[in-house]
Amino acid sequence: MKLVSVAEMRAIEQEANASGLSYAQMMENAGRGLASEVANFLRDNTPPAQSDIPAEALGLVGPGNNGGDTLVALAALAAQGWKTRAYLVRRKAEADALVERLRKHGGEVVSATQDSDYTQLRHLLENADVVLDGVLGTGTQLPLKPEIATVLQAVNQALSELAMPPYVVAVDCPSGVDCDSGQAAPEVIPASVTVCMAAVKRGLLNLPAFELAGELRVTDIGLDEEMPSWKNIRHFVADSEMVSELLPARPADAHKGTFGTLLVTAGSVGYTGAALLAGKSAYRAGVGLVQMAVPGALHPILAGAFPEATWILLPTEKGVIAEHAAEILLKNLERATALLLGPGLGNEETTGKFLEALLNGTGGKKPAAPIGFVRRDAAQTETGVTATLPPMVIDADGLRHLSKLSEWHKRLPPESILTPHPGEMAALTGLEKDQIQANRLTIAAEYAAAWGHVVVLKGAFTVIAAPDGRTTLIPVATPALARAGTGDVLAGLIGGLRAQGLSAYEAAVAGAWIHAQAGLKAAETVGAEAAVLAGDVMETIGAVLSGL
């Protein structure tokens, strides 16, 4: 799904109109698509025993294009046997061809000007199975005019008094939402689903609008895919269809080498679980083999809990990976198709030097004796090593160590994946967290381009930004993921997908979407968002993948 600003959508429609797709035809396409989405939504949410009962739709019809889309949809539903009614808000019925069409199909039309106490409105709402909110459009300016605000208040009041209120389908956006900022008037009618015309409007991926919009769907309005203003949109919203197309095929004759090897460098005595969560999540993503490079002291603890992994034991200092561990890791890269580095490393200086030596490819200081499970020829080598690093995913403490290195972005393999939360992004950029949070999409895109790497800016509506200007937002904001360890799960997912051969951007988009959906499913499974653990998120990855 493409993501646009209000100005971008206006420019797209203007170019389409100039190119021969008239505004009237766009409205016709939008309305028919809206009718289809409404019918599908109600069918999916109607018990089988009630499926043969003719459905009733009420359209709240404003004076603008969204009102026109609603009238077209009502006429289309009426032609399918629905009972349809239109409640006109600041829209005159006289000489309105769309109103006349609805009447010809048997639709009823009521004007708010003839319903001063909203008695008719309440009666219409009582009998409706679904309400189409087409009062206002994407150009709404706040605060609302009193006449509009009063009608929306009356709708909300009537809905609150019904034991079984109808579903609400917002047309392009809930009436009263600023579609650029996401701010909303207090009178907005919360929707079960919002059917966006052609593309999702940016404000719907901000709070509070997101919580008012319900499920986001998009319907086609007939745009030419090659039209420049449309083709040049580089911002997207992830959905199941997009992610399904990104995932690698799994042929019946595959073996573990088919799906790559992820080398996970993680853990310290204070953060043992981070390594386990990352490694197991990589396997859940479908990678063929996970190699765990961890401080040697952690092996007895982790090995019994993770028998599927193979192990590279690294020397430690103060319970964290020591500087000279870089040589051992560099000698064990030959199988790795991707390298995940960072979860639970800790912030000790020796681990920072380990990272620097690793990126330099020189191995750091020479250990006094071979340590860990390494090849004999590597253990007997008496000189430093130089190696080419595989594609990298850098997370958590790895990012904080990275931020202390000069020109760090030039030392990484091309198009590495960085997965910062806002605090880590602040360390990498020097910006304040509040500044980052206020401009998440813009800042992620700017620094992805400047650094030449993919940025996954975590948080509500995680942003994935590629160096070429593409961005994808994950349409999920849930406290179920506001828990220690869920970032390790995300890093393992992305690393596992990258090791299977997905591009850096594709792996980041797919991993972030799967992670967000797993968080939602975990909350459903345990019964409360507050009770979700990172391990619960990891355990629901399979359920998410089964739905793709």
C-alpha positions in Angstrom: 0.0 0.0 0.0 1.4 3.4 -1.0 1.6 6.2 1.7 0.9 9.8 0.6 0.4 13.2 1.9 -2.7 15.2 1.1 -0.8 17.4 -1.3 0.7 14.4 -3.0 -2.7 12.8 -3.5 -4.1 16.1 -4.9 -1.2 16.2 -7.4 -1.8 12.6 -8.4 -5.5 13.2 -9.1 -4.8 16.4 -11.0 -2.3 14.6 -13.3 -4.8 11.7 -13.7 -7.5 14.1 -14.7 -5.3 15.9 -17.2 -4.2 12.5 -18.6 -7.8 11.4 -19.4 -9.0 9.8 -16.2 -11.7 12.3 -15.2 -12.5 13.2 -11.6 -16.0 11.8 -12.2 -14.5 8.4 -13.3 -12.2 8.3 -10.3 -15.2 8.9 -8.1 -17.1 6.1 -9.9 -14.1 3.7 -9.5 -13.7 4.7 -5.8 -17.3 4.3 -5.0 -17.6 0.9 -6.6 -14.4 -0.3 -4.9 -15.8 1.0 -1.6 -19.0 -0.9 -2.1 -17.0 -4.1 -2.7 -14.9 -3.6 0.5 -18.0 -2.9 2.6 -19.7 -6.0 1.3 -16.6 -8.1 1.9 -16.2 -6.7 5.4 -19.7 -7.3 6.4 -19.7 -10.8 5.0 -16.5 -11.7 7.0 -18.1 -10.3 10.2 -21.6 -11.8 9.8 -22.6 -15.2 11.4 -23.5 -17.8 8.8 -27.0 -18.0 10.2 -27.6 -14.3 9.3 -25.9 -14.3 5.9 -29.1 -14.6 3.9 -30.8 -11.6 5.6 -30.6 -8.5 3.3 -28.1 -6.1 4.7 -28.8 -2.4 5.4 -26.3 0.4 4.9 -26.6 4.0 6.0 -24.3 6.6 4.3 -23.5 9.9 6.1 -23.0 12.0 3.0 -21.1 15.3 3.1 -20.7 17.9 0.4 -17.3 16.8 -0.9 -15.7 14.0 -2.9 -16.0 11.5 0.0 -19.7 12.2 0.0 -19.8 11.5 -3.7 -17.9 8.2 -3.2 -20.4 7.2 -0.5 -23.4 7.9 -2.8 -21.8 5.8 -5.6 -21.2 3.0 -3.1 -24.7 3.1 -1.8 -26.2 2.8 -5.3 -23.9 -0.1 -6.1 -24.9 -1.9 -2.9 -28.6 -1.2 -3.6 -28.1 -2.8 -7.0 -26.8 -5.9 -5.1 -30.0 -6.1 -3.0 -29.0 -4.1 0.0 -31.4 -1.7 1.6 -29.6 1.7 1.5 -30.2 5.1 3.0 -28.3 8.4 2.7 -28.2 11.1 5.4 -27.2 14.3 3.7 -25.0 16.7 5.8 -24.6 20.1 4.2 -25.3 18.5 0.8 -28.3 19.5 -1.3 -30.3 16.7 -2.9 -31.6 18.9 -5.7 -29.9 18.5 -9.1 -27.4 16.0 -7.6 -27.1 13.2 -10.2 -25.6 10.8 -7.6 -28.5 11.3 -5.3 -30.9 10.7 -8.1 -29.1 7.5 -9.1 -29.4 6.2 -5.5 -33.2 6.9 -5.5 -33.6 5.1 -8.8 -32.0 2.0 -7.2 -34.5 2.3 -4.4 -32.4 4.1 -1.9 -33.9 6.4 0.7 -32.6 10.0 1.1 -32.9 12.1 4.3 -31.5 15.6 4.8 -30.1 16.8 8.1 -31.7 20.2 7.5 -35.1 18.4 8.0 -34.0 16.6 11.1 -33.3 19.3 13.7 -33.6 17.0 16.7 -31.8 14.0 15.0 -34.8 11.7 15.5 -34.5 10.4 12.0 -30.8 10.0 12.3 -31.2 7.8 15.4 -33.8 5.7 13.7 -31.6 5.2 10.7 -28.6 4.1 12.9 -30.8 1.7 14.8 -31.6 -0.2 11.6 -28.2 -0.1 9.9 -25.8 -3.0 9.7 -23.0 -0.8 8.5 -22.5 3.0 8.5 -20.4 4.7 5.8 -18.8 7.8 7.1 -18.4 10.1 4.1 -19.1 13.5 5.8 -15.6 15.0 5.5 -12.6 14.4 3.4 -8.8 14.5 3.6 -8.6 18.3 3.4 -10.3 18.7 6.9 -9.0 21.6 9.0 -9.5 21.6 12.7 -11.5 22.6 14.7 -14.6 21.5 12.9 -17.4 23.9 12.0 -20.2 23.7 14.6 -22.8 22.4 12.1 -20.6 19.4 11.2 -19.4 18.8 14.8 -23.0 18.7 16.1 -24.0 16.0 13.6 -20.9 13.8 14.4 -21.7 14.2 18.1 -25.3 13.1 17.5 -24.0 10.0 15.6 -21.6 9.1 18.4 -24.3 9.6 21.1 -26.8 7.4 19.2 -24.2 4.7 18.6 -23.3 4.7 22.3 -26.9 4.0 23.2 -27.3 0.9 21.0 -26.8 -2.6 22.4 -25.5 -3.8 19.0 -24.2 -0.7 17.1 -23.5 -1.1 13.4 -20.0 -1.3 12.0 -18.6 2.0 10.8 -16.6 2.2 7.6 -14.8 5.5 7.1 -14.5 6.6 3.5 -10.8 7.5 2.9 -10.5 8.8 6.4 -12.6 9.2 9.5 -14.4 12.6 9.3 -12.6 15.1 11.4 -9.1 13.7 11.1 -6.2 15.8 9.9 -4.8 13.4 7.2 -1.3 14.9 7.4 -0.7 15.3 11.1 -3.0 12.6 12.5 -4.7 15.0 14.9 -8.4 14.5 15.4 -11.4 16.5 16.4 -13.1 15.1 19.6 -16.3 14.5 17.5 -14.7 11.9 15.2 -16.7 8.7 14.8 -14.4 5.7 15.5 -14.3 3.4 12.5 -14.1 -0.4 12.4 -12.3 -0.1 9.0 -11.1 2.8 6.8 -11.2 2.2 3.1 -8.5 4.5 1.6 -8.8 5.7 -2.0 -5.7 4.6 -3.9 -3.3 5.1 -1.0 -3.1 5.4 2.7 -2.9 9.0 3.9 0.1 9.8 6.2 -1.8 11.1 9.1 -3.6 7.7 9.6 -0.2 6.3 10.7 0.0 8.7 13.5 -1.9 8.8 16.8 -4.7 9.5 17.7 -5.9 9.0 14.1 -4.6 5.4 13.9 -6.7 4.3 16.8 -9.8 6.0 15.3 -9.3 4.5 11.8 -9.6 0.8 12.6 -8.3 -1.6 10.0 -6.8 0.1 6.9 -7.8 -1.1 3.5 -7.1 0.4 0.0 -9.2 0.4 -3.1 -8.2 1.2 -6.6 -9.5 4.3 -8.4 -8.1 3.5 -11.8 -4.7 5.2 -11.8 -2.2 4.4 -14.4 0.8 2.7 -12.7 3.2 4.5 -15.0 1.9 7.9 -14.3 4.9 9.9 -13.0 3.3 11.4 -9.9 2.0 8.0 -8.9 5.1 6.0 -9.9 7.4 8.3 -8.0 5.8 7.7 -4.6 8.5 6.0 -2.5 6.7 5.6 0.8 4.7 2.4 1.6 2.7 0.7 4.3 3.5 -2.9 4.8 0.7 -5.5 4.6 0.4 -9.3 4.4 0.4 -9.3 0.6 3.6 -7.3 0.4 5.4 -9.5 2.9 4.2 -12.7 1.4 5.7 -11.8 -1.9 9.1 -11.0 -0.2 9.5 -14.4 1.6 11.8 -16.9 -0.1 10.4 -20.1 -1.7 10.9 -23.3 0.2 11.3 -26.1 -2.4 10.6 -29.7 -1.4 14.2 -30.7 -2.3 15.8 -28.0 -0.1 18.5 -28.7 2.5 19.8 -26.5 5.3 22.3 -24.9 3.1 19.5 -23.7 0.8 18.3 -21.3 3.5 21.6 -19.9 4.6 23.6 -19.5 7.8 23.2 -16.7 10.3 26.1 -16.0 12.6 24.8 -14.4 15.8 27.4 -12.5 17.9 25.6 -11.6 21.1 25.4 -11.9 24.8 27.3 -11.1 28.0 26.9 -12.3 31.6 24.4 -9.6 32.3 22.3 -10.3 29.1 22.3 -14.0 28.5 18.7 -14.2 27.3 19.3 -11.7 24.5 21.5 -14.1 22.6 19.0 -16.9 23.0 16.0 -14.9 21.8 17.9 -13.6 18.8 19.2 -17.0 17.8 15.9 -18.8 18.2 14.0 -16.1 16.3 16.3 -16.5 13.4 15.4 -20.1 13.2 11.7 -19.2 13.4 12.3 -17.0 10.3 13.4 -20.0 8.4 17.2 -19.8 8.2 18.9 -23.1 7.7 21.6 -22.9 10.4 22.3 -20.6 13.3 25.8 -20.3 14.6 26.1 -18.6 18.0 29.3 -16.7 18.8 29.0 -15.9 22.5 31.2 -15.4 25.5 32.6 -18.8 26.5 31.1 -18.6 30.0 27.6 -18.5 28.6 27.8 -21.8 26.7 26.9 -24.1 29.6 23.8 -21.9 30.2 22.7 -21.6 26.6 23.5 -24.9 25.0 20.9 -26.9 26.9 18.2 -24.4 26.0 19.2 -24.2 22.3 20.3 -27.6 21.0 19.6 -26.6 17.4 22.5 -24.1 17.3 26.2 -24.6 16.7 28.7 -22.7 18.9 31.7 -20.5 18.6 33.1 -19.7 22.0 34.7 -16.3 22.4 37.2 -15.1 25.1 35.8 -12.7 27.7 36.9 -9.9 29.9 34.7 -8.8 32.8 31.9 -11.1 31.5 31.7 -9.5 28.0 33.4 -10.3 24.7 37.0 -9.3 24.8 38.9 -7.3 22.1 40.9 -10.2 20.8 37.8 -12.3 20.2 37.6 -10.6 16.8 40.3 -12.8 15.4 38.4 -16.0 16.3 35.2 -14.6 14.8 36.9 -13.5 11.6 38.3 -17.1 11.2 34.8 -18.5 11.4 33.0 -16.5 8.7 33.2 -18.9 5.8 29.7 -20.4 6.3 27.9 -17.2 7.3 25.6 -15.7 4.7 24.7 -12.9 7.2 26.1 -11.7 10.5 23.9 -10.3 13.4 25.8 -8.4 16.0 24.7 -6.6 19.1 22.0 -8.1 21.2 23.1 -8.2 24.9 26.8 -7.4 24.2 27.0 -4.9 27.1 28.7 -1.5 27.0 32.2 -2.4 28.2 35.2 -0.8 26.4 36.8 -4.1 25.5 33.7 -5.1 23.5 33.8 -1.7 21.7 37.4 -2.5 20.7 36.3 -6.0 19.6 33.8 -4.4 17.2 36.3 -1.9 15.9 38.8 -4.8 15.2 36.1 -6.8 13.6 35.2 -4.0 11.2 38.8 -3.4 10.4 39.2 -7.1 9.6 42.4 -7.3 11.6 41.4 -9.4 14.6 42.6 -7.1 17.4 45.2 -8.1 20.0 46.4 -11.7 19.8 45.1 -14.1 22.5 47.7 -16.0 24.5 46.1 -19.3 23.5 43.4 -20.7 21.3 40.0 -20.3 22.9 36.7 -21.7 21.7 35.5 -24.1 19.0 37.6 -23.0 16.0 39.2 -24.8 13.1 42.7 -26.2 13.9 44.4 -24.2 11.2 42.8 -21.0 12.5 43.8 -21.8 16.1 47.4 -22.4 15.0 47.7 -19.2 13.0 50.2 -16.9 14.6 49.4 -13.7 12.6 46.4 -11.5 12.4 43.7 -12.2 9.8 41.9 -10.1 7.3 38.4 -11.1 6.2 35.5 -9.8 4.2 32.5 -9.5 6.4 29.1 -10.9 5.3 26.0 -8.8 5.1 25.4 -7.4 8.6 22.6 -6.6 11.0 23.6 -4.4 13.9 21.4 -4.0 16.9 21.2 -2.8 20.5 24.6 -2.5 22.2 26.3 -3.0 18.9 24.9 0.3 17.7 26.1 2.2 20.8 29.6 0.9 20.3 29.4 1.7 16.6 28.4 5.3 17.4 31.7 5.9 19.1 33.8 5.0 16.0 34.8 7.7 13.5 33.0 7.5 10.1 31.5 4.2 11.3 29.1 4.0 8.4 32.0 3.7 5.9 33.4 0.7 7.8 30.3 -1.5 7.4 29.6 -3.9 4.5 27.4 -2.2 1.9 23.7 -1.8 2.8 24.0 -3.1 6.3 20.9 -3.1 8.5 20.8 -0.9 11.6 17.9 -1.4 14.0 17.9 1.5 16.5 15.2 2.5 18.9 14.9 6.3 19.3 17.6 6.4 22.1 20.1 4.5 19.9 19.2 6.6 16.9 20.0 9.7 19.0 23.4 8.2 19.8 24.1 7.6 16.1 22.9 11.0 14.9 23.5 13.4 17.8 19.8 14.5 17.6 17.5 14.7 20.6 15.0 11.8 21.0 12.1 14.2 20.9 13.3 15.6 17.6 13.5 12.1 16.2 10.1 11.0 17.4 8.5 14.1 15.9 9.9 13.4 12.4 10.4 9.7 12.4 9.9 9.0 8.6 11.9 12.0 7.5 14.8 11.4 9.8 15.0 7.7 9.1 15.0 8.4 5.3 17.6 11.2 5.6 20.1 9.1 7.5 19.6 6.0 5.5 20.6 8.0 2.5 23.5 9.7 4.2 24.9 6.5 5.7 24.2 4.2 2.8 22.6 1.6 5.0 19.0 0.4 5.8 17.6 2.0 8.9 14.9 0.3 11.0 13.7 3.0 13.4 11.8 1.0 16.0 8.8 2.0 18.0 5.1 2.6 17.3 4.8 2.5 13.5 8.3 1.2 12.9 10.0 2.9 9.9 12.2 1.0 7.5 14.2 3.3 5.3 16.5 2.4 2.3 19.4 4.5 1.0 17.6 4.9 -2.3 14.7 6.9 -0.7 12.2 4.1 -0.2 10.5 3.8 3.1 7.9 1.4 4.6 5.9 1.9 7.7 4.6 -0.9 9.8 1.0 -0.1 10.7 1.1 -1.4 14.3 1.3 0.4 17.6 1.0 -1.9 20.6 2.3 -1.9 24.2 2.6 -5.7 23.8 6.0 -5.0 22.2 7.1 -2.5 24.9 9.0 -5.2 26.7 12.7 -6.1 27.2 13.8 -8.7 24.7 11.3 -8.0 21.9 14.1 -6.1 20.1 16.3 -9.2 20.2 13.4 -11.1 18.6 13.2 -8.5 15.8 16.9 -8.6 15.2 16.9 -12.4 14.9 14.0 -12.3 12.5 15.7 -9.7 10.2 19.0 -11.5 10.4 17.4 -14.8 9.6 15.7 -13.4 6.5 18.9 -11.6 5.4 20.8 -14.9 5.7 18.3 -16.5 3.3 19.2 -14.1 0.6 16.6 -11.3 0.9 18.0 -7.9 0.2 18.7 -5.7 3.2 15.5 -3.6 2.7 13.3 -6.6 2.0 14.6 -8.5 5.1 14.0 -5.5 7.3 10.5 -4.9 6.0 9.4 -8.5 6.2 11.0 -9.0 9.6 9.5 -5.9 11.1 6.0 -6.7 9.8 6.2 -10.3 11.1 7.5 -9.1 14.4 4.6 -6.6 14.8 2.0 -9.2 13.9 3.6 -11.7 16.3 3.3 -9.1 19.1 -0.5 -8.7 18.4 -1.0 -12.5 18.3 1.0 -12.9 21.5 -1.3 -10.5 23.2 -4.4 -12.4 22.0 -2.8 -15.7 23.1 -1.9 -14.7 26.7 -5.0 -12.6 27.1 -3.4 -9.2 27.9 -0.9 -6.8 26.3 0.7 -6.2 29.7 1.4 -9.9 30.2 3.3 -10.5 26.9 6.9 -11.6 27.2 9.5 -11.5 24.4 9.4 -15.3 24.4 5.7 -15.2 23.7 6.3 -13.0 20.7 9.0 -15.5 19.4 6.6 -18.4 19.9 3.9 -16.8 17.7 6.1 -16.2 14.7 5.1 -19.5 13.2 1.4 -18.6 13.5 2.1 -15.4 11.6 4.0 -17.2 8.9 1.2 -19.8 8.5 -1.1 -17.0 7.5 1.1 -15.8 4.6 
